[in-house]
Amino acid sequence: MKIIATLGLVALAVMPAASHVSAIGDTGGSRPVGTDSAAFASYNGSVIDLRVGWGTAVACLTDGKTTECFDSEKEMRAEIASSEAALHGFAGAAPSAFATCSSSVYLYSGTNYTGSVLGFATRFALFNLSSYGFDNVTSSYKIGACSSTFYDGAGGGAPTYPGNTSAGVQFPGMLGGWNNRIGSIYIA
């Protein structure tokens, strides 16, 4: 699966192993499509529901519509590099700068940029973190080239995180009262 080369939209996720995998079965690459289709990820020939658990998967790559999981962050990053290389090998196939950000927004489950990490590079999109099993998990973050807004609730629900989420900002811990509280993000 070449998400970056195909769609020009990128989001990536790294999660700790969860105790439960919901294997839906080998669908031969096809999956149910719906509002939560990004929650269903291909992983080692099966489909898992990220809202239920990640099983032994530790890294996932998504464009907000399709998701592929890997056994390690290194494996996922190799896929990203491979997709970017393939993308630049085709004249006129580069994604629009309007739709993607040159560097990602990363949310970490641990302080000081540790633990699992969920990252997005898709611009002008609102992401409900519950679709990726990352609702109320964020403990630190790094903002890439595109500013973001963090929300307490799903669907951009108020209140908004009062800390700085401008482009290029990073914080090793959330402001007081906001640890493990982010429910959705918008990337500008």
Protein Blocks (a to p, Z undefined) as FASTA:
>chain_A
ZZklmnopacdddddddfbdcdebjehhpacddfklmmpcceehiacdfklogkjafbdc
dehlaccddfbfklmmmmmmmmmmmmmmpghiaccfklpcfbdcdddfbghhiajddddf
behiacdfklnopghkbfbdcddfbccdddfbghhiacddfbdcbehiacfbdcehiaok
afbdcdZZ
